Amino acid sequence: MNSFRRGYSNWRRSKLWPCRSGTKGPQAEQSDLEKFFEARKEGHGIWKWKHYFDIYDRHFSRFRGREVHILEIGIYSGGSLEMWREYFGPKARIYGVDIEPACKAYEDGSIKVFIGDQADRGFWRQFKKDVPELDIVIDDGGHQSEQQIATFEELLPHLRAGGVYLCEDLHFAHNRFAAYIYGFASNLNASQRWERNFDNQDRRLVCTATAFQSAVRSVHLYPFVAVVEKRDTPIDEFLSPKRGTIWAPFGR
Ligand SMILES: C[S@@+](CC[C@H](N)C(=O)[O-])C[C@H]1O[C@@H](n2cnc3c(N)ncnc32)[C@H](O)[C@@H]1O
């Protein structure tokens, strides 16, 4: 059995998981995004899975109140663009992309709308000329793997340092965009060069960072969602120094 199958099958229905209806952890506080969503009894529609709000808040809260550039792909009824504007504040610049020309109607002074097909790389080339700075991408568009992959490949390199890329609705275990992200994330574990100093005073391991590791800080997986965070500043290497003077006789 290969490792993917083993990890998948051994844990899918594991008896190690506590009973679903058993003890619960402390109740999480509703984020401002979820409050905004729940308060929307009328007006332009928003359609989100409820557990996404916690994920958004976890990765986006540090951008609030700042002059950030946010793109959501998939506008539909326009309500989510209003939600981002409210959440990120008046300094934020909000961009929306949709294949449906009627979505142009949601454009206003602080929201710019582009009409195009997210699978069309030519569309993104023009978009990047029009929007030279981007800090956050939320892909809630057509949800087809090929659309998601083309969009990711065009926009991740375009994101500024410290930026966040979030792709939604990766349903089912064998989703092809999810498989693509597992391959993408494997680059985090590349190990280029090791140097060991065996002087016990300062024995350290050094691993030269690849270009990928220097640019990508982390990859996060949630139910139906993948998030990639870029580094604020590039790094050259990873260090594993030791501290202390008393060492066990075993190990290295
Ligand atoms: C799930 S809805 C977006 C929901 C919205 N973000 C919200 O939270 O309410 C998906 C949208 O993606 C758009 N869409 C579908 N295929 C697309 C494509 N190839 N390129 C761009 N937008 C697309 C649809 O027109 C639709 O408005």
The ligand as a MOL file (V3000), in Angstrom:
LIG
                    3D

  0  0  0     0  0            999 V3000
M  V30 BEGIN CTAB
M  V30 COUNTS 27 29 0 0 0
M  V30 BEGIN ATOM
M  V30 1 C -20.3270 30.2210 -5.4880 0
M  V30 2 S -20.6190 31.6340 -6.4840 0 CHG=1
M  V30 3 C -19.7540 32.8880 -5.6140 0
M  V30 4 C -20.3540 33.1770 -4.2890 0
M  V30 5 C -19.9270 34.4670 -3.6560 0
M  V30 6 N -18.4860 34.5790 -3.5240 0
M  V30 7 C -20.5560 34.5320 -2.2970 0
M  V30 8 O -19.8390 34.3480 -1.2950 0
M  V30 9 O -21.7570 34.7770 -2.2080 0 CHG=-1
M  V30 10 C -19.6390 31.2880 -7.8820 0
M  V30 11 C -19.5140 32.4180 -8.9130 0
M  V30 12 O -18.4430 32.0370 -9.7690 0
M  V30 13 C -18.7370 32.4810 -11.0660 0
M  V30 14 N -17.9780 31.6810 -12.0350 0
M  V30 15 C -18.2750 30.4500 -12.5060 0
M  V30 16 N -17.3490 30.0520 -13.3990 0
M  V30 17 C -16.4390 31.0530 -13.4800 0
M  V30 18 C -15.2530 31.2250 -14.2470 0
M  V30 19 N -14.8200 30.2820 -15.0930 0
M  V30 20 N -14.5580 32.3760 -14.1030 0
M  V30 21 C -14.9900 33.3400 -13.2390 0
M  V30 22 N -16.1220 33.2270 -12.4930 0
M  V30 23 C -16.8310 32.0930 -12.6020 0
M  V30 24 C -20.2440 32.3240 -11.1980 0
M  V30 25 O -20.7630 33.1820 -12.2080 0
M  V30 26 C -20.7080 32.6730 -9.7830 0
M  V30 27 O -21.0960 34.0290 -9.7210 0
M  V30 END ATOM
M  V30 BEGIN BOND
M  V30 1 1 1 2
M  V30 2 1 2 3
M  V30 3 1 2 10
M  V30 4 1 3 4
M  V30 5 1 4 5
M  V30 6 1 5 6
M  V30 7 1 5 7
M  V30 8 2 7 8
M  V30 9 1 7 9
M  V30 10 1 10 11
M  V30 11 1 11 12
M  V30 12 1 11 26
M  V30 13 1 12 13
M  V30 14 1 13 14
M  V30 15 1 13 24
M  V30 16 1 14 15
M  V30 17 1 14 23
M  V30 18 2 15 16
M  V30 19 1 16 17
M  V30 20 1 17 18
M  V30 21 2 17 23
M  V30 22 1 18 19
M  V30 23 2 18 20
M  V30 24 1 20 21
M  V30 25 2 21 22
M  V30 26 1 22 23
M  V30 27 1 24 25
M  V30 28 1 24 26
M  V30 29 1 26 27
M  V30 END BOND
M  V30 END CTAB
M  END
